Structures are given as structure tokens and as C-alpha cells.
């Protein structure tokens, strides 16, 4: 996560519970007990395991949650949004090969039966990816 505004005790949007990704079930009461504000300067980088229990405070109307949220993972694990579909094939086709791979260009899930039943060389998922 890259905050675009300073995260101070007055403007912070993110709370995290250290070590919670190693626990079993986590209750709301435990979250309230363990949660700590994540404060940093605009442009900082906050790196965490996505299974760490975390939550956002409601936007205060002045700042909202101005962040760039990135997730990097293996191609078979899908991100929160289908970046390729959101950008559109014309935009993605004009990007460098490495960027297309990071966005998941060759690891897409078919959106229809027609996309599923195509010859191997036309499939949306390419095998052998790192």
C-alpha cells in the first residue's frame, strides 16, 4: 500500500493486528484489543501479508482513503479486481510484455463458455509461468 496522504493519528485509515495472520479465528473483540494504527508519511510503502487481519477506518470526508493498493502473487491466485478487463484489451496490448504478465494478461479466467472452449494457443491462461 502506498498512502497518498500522511497517515497520522487524525487521518489514518489503516489498522492492523500484528501476528493475527498466524492465529485461528479472530473475533471483533480481539481485533479491537490488538489493532494498532499504521501511521506513515505520504509516499511511504506499507508491506504486509494479505492474510494479516487489517481494516480501514471510515473515510472522514476530508481525505477519503487515498492510497495505491497493489498485490503481487502467483498467476493462479486472483487479485481483488481483474485489471486486464478493467483496462481493456487495447490498453493492455500496448504495454510491455512484463507489465502485461504482472497484470495477469496470460492468467485470465474465462468469462464465458466460448472463452473456455478455445484451442490451446488461444486460451487466456498460458502454462509455464513463473
C-alpha positions in Angstrom: 0.0 0.0 0.0 1.3 3.5 -0.9 -0.5 6.2 1.0 -1.0 9.4 -1.0 -1.6 11.5 2.2 0.2 11.4 5.5 -1.3 8.8 7.8 -1.4 10.5 11.2 -3.4 9.6 14.3 -6.0 12.1 12.9 -6.1 10.9 9.3 -5.0 7.3 9.5 -7.2 4.9 7.5 -5.5 1.6 8.2 -5.4 -0.5 11.4 -3.5 -3.9 11.6 -3.3 -6.6 14.2 0.3 -7.9 14.4 0.6 -11.6 14.3 -3.1 -12.2 13.5 -2.3 -14.0 10.2 -0.9 -16.8 12.4 -3.9 -17.2 14.6 -7.0 -19.2 14.0 -10.3 -17.4 14.3 -10.1 -13.8 15.2 -13.1 -12.1 16.9 -14.1 -8.5 16.7 -13.3 -8.1 20.4 -9.8 -9.4 19.7 -9.4 -7.1 16.7 -10.4 -4.1 18.9 -7.9 -5.2 21.5 -4.9 -5.9 19.2 -5.4 -3.3 16.4 -2.8 -0.6 16.0 -2.9 2.4 13.8 -0.5 2.3 10.9 1.0 5.8 10.6 3.5 7.0 7.9 4.3 9.8 5.5 2.6 10.1 2.1 4.6 8.1 -0.5 5.8 5.5 2.1 5.3 1.9 1.4 3.4 -0.4 3.8 4.1 -4.1 3.1 2.2 -6.8 4.8 0.9 -10.4 4.4 -2.6 -10.0 2.9 -3.9 -12.6 5.4 -2.9 -10.3 8.3 -6.1 -9.1 9.9 -6.5 -5.4 9.0 -9.3 -2.9 8.5 -9.9 0.6 7.4 -11.4 3.4 9.4 -14.4 5.1 7.7 -13.4 8.0 5.4 -13.7 11.3 7.3 -15.0 13.2 4.2 -11.9 15.4 4.0 -9.3 12.9 2.8 -11.0 9.6 2.0 -8.7 6.7 1.6 -6.2 8.0 -0.8 -3.9 5.0 -1.4 -2.5 2.9 -4.2 -3.1 -0.7 -3.2 -1.0 -3.3 -5.1 -0.9 -7.1 -4.7 1.7 -9.3 -6.3 1.2 -13.1 -6.2 1.4 -16.2 -8.4 -0.7 -16.0 -11.6 -3.2 -18.7 -10.4 -4.1 -16.5 -7.3 -6.5 -13.8 -8.5 -6.4 -10.2 -7.3 -9.3 -8.2 -5.9 -10.0 -6.8 -9.4 -9.5 -8.1 -12.9 -7.0 -5.4 -14.0 -6.9 -6.6 -17.6 -10.7 -6.4 -18.1 -10.8 -3.0 -16.3 -8.1 -1.5 -18.5 -9.4 -3.2 -21.7 -7.5 -5.2 -24.3 -6.5 -2.2 -26.4 -4.7 -0.6 -23.4 -3.1 -3.8 -22.2 -1.9 -4.8 -25.7 0.1 -1.6 -25.8 2.0 -2.4 -22.6 5.4 -4.1 -22.3 5.3 -7.9 -22.0 6.5 -7.9 -18.4 3.8 -5.4 -17.4 1.1 -7.5 -19.1 2.3 -10.5 -17.2 2.2 -8.7 -13.9 -1.3 -7.6 -14.6 -2.3 -11.2 -15.4 -2.7 -10.9 -19.1 -1.8 -14.6 -19.6 -3.5 -15.8 -16.4 -7.1 -14.7 -17.0 -10.2 -16.6 -16.1 -12.6 -17.2 -19.0 -15.8 -15.1 -18.7 -17.9 -17.4 -20.9 -18.1 -20.9 -22.2 -16.9 -19.6 -25.6 -13.7 -18.3 -24.0 -13.2 -21.6 -22.1 -13.5 -23.9 -25.2 -10.9 -22.4 -27.5 -7.7 -24.1 -28.9 -4.7 -24.2 -26.5 -2.8 -21.4 -28.3 -5.8 -19.0 -27.9 -6.5 -19.8 -24.2 -6.5 -17.0 -21.7 -4.2 -18.9 -19.3 -0.7 -19.8 -20.5 1.1 -22.6 -18.7 4.7 -22.5 -17.5 4.6 -19.0 -15.9 6.9 -18.2 -13.0 
